[in-house]
Amino acid sequence: MIIASGNVVHNLSVIDWRALGRGAPWAERFDAKVHAVMQSDPTELAGLTGDPDFSMAVPTPEHFVPLAYFAGLADASDGAVHTLVSGCELGSLSMTSYALRS
């Protein structure tokens, strides 16, 4: 079993405690772009580091790096990427999580 943990969008410095169940526009955009890449071609994940929303969505790498490992695993396997949990929270967090389905 391989478990990768983290949040796709994780910027604690700009949490909006009033934004229950929603993300800031940049957070929602970046989360959607990651979702599209993970569903179509996980090997393209590294290309998102040049995205205009990347620096706000991923100000530090520790919550994004596990997804990169998972993307490599997804590419190497015959399984389909499945979204376990999706959505943004508190403006600057994405709780989106992925799994492989064989």
N, C-alpha and C positions, 0 to 999 in steps of 0.2 A: 504494500500500500504506500502511496506517495501522497502527502498532504502539503499543500502550499497555502500559506496564510498571509493575508494582507488586505488592504483596501486599495482599489484601483485609484481612487481620488482620496488623498489624505493630506489635508492642510489644516492642522490644528490652530494655526495662528489667525485664521479668519473664520472660525466657527461662528455661526449665527444661531444662537439658542432659540430664536423665534421661528426658524425655518424647519419646523418639524415635517419630515416626510418629503422634503424637496431640496434641491441643490441650486446653487447659483448658476446662472447661464453657462459660465465657463466649465463648471463641474459637470453639468448635464451633457454639454457638448463632448467633453473629453471622454466621459464614461461611454457615451454612444459610439464614439470612434473606436474605442477599445473593443466594445462589443462587436462591432462590424468586423474588425480585424480578427478577433478570436473565432468568429463564425465562418469567415471566408478563408483566411490564410494567416495562421498564428505566427508564421515566420516573419511577417511584416510588422510585428509589434515594436521592434527597435526603431522603425521608421517614425513612430509617433513621438520620439524624443525631440524631433524638430517641429512638432505641432505648436501653434501659437498659444494653446492653453496648457501645454505641458508644464511650464515652470510654476504655474499656480496650482495645478492638479498634483504635481509631484515635486514639492520643494526639497524633499530629501528622498533618497532611493530605497530605504529599507522596507517600504510597503509596496513598492513596484517590482523590485527584483524577484520576489517569489513568483509573480506572474510571468516573468521572462523564463524561469525554469519550467513552469507549467506549459508555456507556449512551445518550448522545445520538445517537451514530452508529447504534447498534442500532435506536433508535426511528425514525430517518430512513430506514433501509434496508428492503429487502424480505426481507432474510436472517434466518435464525433464529440465535439465540445458541447457541453450542455450547461446552461445557466442555472445555477442552484438558487441564487438570491440576486435580485437586481434592485437598483434604485439608489437615489442619493438621500442624504440625511444632513440636517443642520447646516445646509448651505455648502459645506466644503468637505464632505465625506461621501464616498460611494461604498456601499456595502456589497457591491457586485462580486459574486464568487462563481467560479467555474468548476466543472467536473468533466471527466472523460467518460463517455458511454461506449461500451464495446458492442 
